[in-house]
């Protein structure tokens, strides 16, 4: 057959989303299954957001504001940066993809820790770039020393995921300082802070406050998690104006939809509620971590809204056993299982499933 697509993409693993809840409930013949697989915050849309989206939807026959002016202004004000440094996109994953596009020619290298966010290999391969993966430390954290040593003349972009998905581990100030000092000035470092709002350890620096002024640092954030807008697809980055301008050039036109802009603007007015919800999640994170450790199972300290169970070749059977009990978790075979922190009731259901799965 005539080949129409690139041969190098044949072996690329596809992004595997968490299993559909309705599907599992139907299969098990239960009223409702529980999904703890996609790192969503479980408390529904923030107050006022559905109304703002409904109102904006009256204009859905029109294109959205391509410059995203009102939302960029609101984000810039909240973050204390100039609006020309902010770029929004269809989820932060789309911005990760655009950043690779903006920096790499085919054959250039994108460096990241592994395991880390499963989209990094996909966005690197999409641009024809070569992935260079540096294994995490035995403690499941980024090995920044090894990452610095892996930089070559072809390295154009480095993803640093802080806190790291899926292991939950977070990098502290001294090691990040040392790492950034070792990165050549012509290599872009993307600090992916999708879970920043869930960080409770004061030793974990806010990338924007601490490193945002560096010319080769981009901070990537999302409104999918703490801000409750996963389904709206709204992520943003903060870069130096020159980098932001190039990113905007290669961004898919109109990729922050009308409703996503309205939703994000309304959500930003609910910061106090976001803080309250994050506190509920991080308290539950602590409770779930302690309960799992008592089972016993190893759980690295998490600074995000999920926990990591590095159970190796028991990954697939554990995930299947949880599903059989109506709880969807995310197995990353053959390394471990990531479990999103849900409501206290959902977490209890998971803990019961985990106990049963581990003793089976
Ligand atoms: N970065 C990290 C580390 C993530 O875990 C995720 C979501 N799983 C994203 C980026 C992308 O999020 P979104 O596209 O929904 O903004």
Boltz pocket constraint, residues with backbone or C-beta under 6 A from the ligand:
constraints:
  - pocket:
      binder: B
      contacts: [[A, 38], [A, 39], [A, 90], [A, 91], [A, 92], [A, 93], [A, 94], [A, 117], [A, 161], [A, 163], [A, 164], [A, 165], [A, 192], [A, 194], [A, 221], [A, 222], [A, 223], [A, 224], [A, 230], [A, 233], [A, 234], [A, 235]]
      max_distance: 6.0
